[in-house]
Amino acid sequence: MSAPRLTRAALAEAGTPLPASPVRIVHIGVGAFHRAHQAWYTARAGDGWGIAAFTGRDAAVAQRLAPQDGLYTLVERGPDADRFEVVGSIAEVHASTEIARFLELFASPSTAVVTVTVTEQGYHLRPDGALDLSSPAIAADVRALYAGGHPTTPIGRIVRGLAERRRAGAGPIAIVSCDNLPANGDRLRAAVVDLAEAAGLTGVADRASFVSTSVDRITPHELDIDAVERATGWRDEAPVVTEPFSDWTLSGEFPAGRPRWEDAGARFVDDIEPFEQRKLLLLNGGHLQLAFQGLLRGHETIADAMRDADCLRALDDFWAEAARTVGPAVDPEAYCAALRERFENPRIAHRLAQIAADTVTKLRLRIVPVVEAERAAGRDAAGALSVVAAWSRCVAEGVLPDGAVRDAPAEAVATLVSGVDATDASAIAAAAATLKESVHTL
């Protein structure tokens, strides 16, 4: 006999009701990370803030979550055992195409916060951080906004939502970027303003506060539906597997209020840059080093690569340089020691192929800053350059997964890689500089 589907009615019938809270938050990009992180923090805050979650591109998540009333099981996978928790903060789930409901909620005075997790590529930024108005998707949004139609990119949807909110006189709102970009709130604000001005909607963001964040929780693409059913007795088609560790640092204003996320462990700071750099360079940069080195050696997961002495040596060399770039204020040595334990967790199947997507953008944001800082200080940046060299070998040898260089023209990447001699530090440094300056126009 199959287990009952996880729903709010089923929980109530079982004597463990988990009613939906009123929607106060709109979220864009309802993937596994949002559910392991911001939605979990919101549930743990315990003050009754509901989330209306909209997909970024793929409607499949909404199709799995909607029949469950937004409920899902969070599996905290420790080194020795799993912990299961039903999370109920998502009150509504919608595909990105359900624009009428999106605009209705965005323009509602009761909506106080918009959170965003759409990956770096979802912002359509140029290497200098400005919105890429030449992007076909952004150009299409400009035309749609001019015509009063429906934009499709996350930035376009935010601009349209802000225009509707201004028209409704609904008051100020906070927009919170939770993607792995430095100064992500500032970058999101700039992108929104640039698109709004290009579409003749100047001023729609004037009453919006853009909040910067640093988010940290390793969340692999792993469902484990049958294991959840065996452990909980519920059939959950959208469980999320994550690690026990979590961290959330935020900086900015919430003019219409917010959940008490600090009660769930979040921190609010005036200067977020050290926390951003620590996460982006040490965790995400370390992941890139292990992904490229591991793929070259035939490994499949981060935990596999951590058992390889050569991969470990390459990671430590990079970390030594990245820690200097981060600086002592956030104790990078202690953070690296904790990362080592997290990376070694054999029960978290964080696949190298998942990490090795959109690699040009990731190298530009997570590795090139270390190269620049080390060389500016008169050092050779050998550890950081080894990441670029390993990437070039991965491209040349065809070991990267599909989508690894979709963020730059394939022919241009091939030309760049063909000129890289892994034994020539100057050639590798030149490639790193090209990655920084020409991510879209190599």
Buried (B, 14 or more C-beta within 10 A) or exposed (E): EEBBBBBBEBBEEEEEEBEBBEBBBBBBBBBBBBBBBBBBBBBBBEEEBBBBBBBBBEBEBBBBBBBBBBBBBBBBBEBEEBEBBBBBBBBBBBBBEBBEBBBBBBBBEEBBBBBBBBBBBBBBBBBEBEBBBEBEBBBBBBEBBEEEBBBBBBBBBBBBBBBBBBEBEBEBBBBBBBBBBBBBBBBBBBBBBBBBBBBEBEEBBEBBBBBBBBBBBBBBBBBBBEBBBEBBEBBBBBBBBBBBBBBBBBBBEBBBEBBBBBEBEBBBBEEBBBBBBBBBBBBBBBBBBBBBBBBBEEBBBBBBBBEBEEBBEBBBBBBBBBBBBBBEEBBBEEBBEBBBEBBBBEEBBBBBBBBBBBBBBBBBBBBBBBBBBBBEEEEEBBBBBBBBBBBBBBBBEEBBBEBBBBBBBEEBBEEBBEEBEBEBBEBBBBBBBBBBEBBBEB
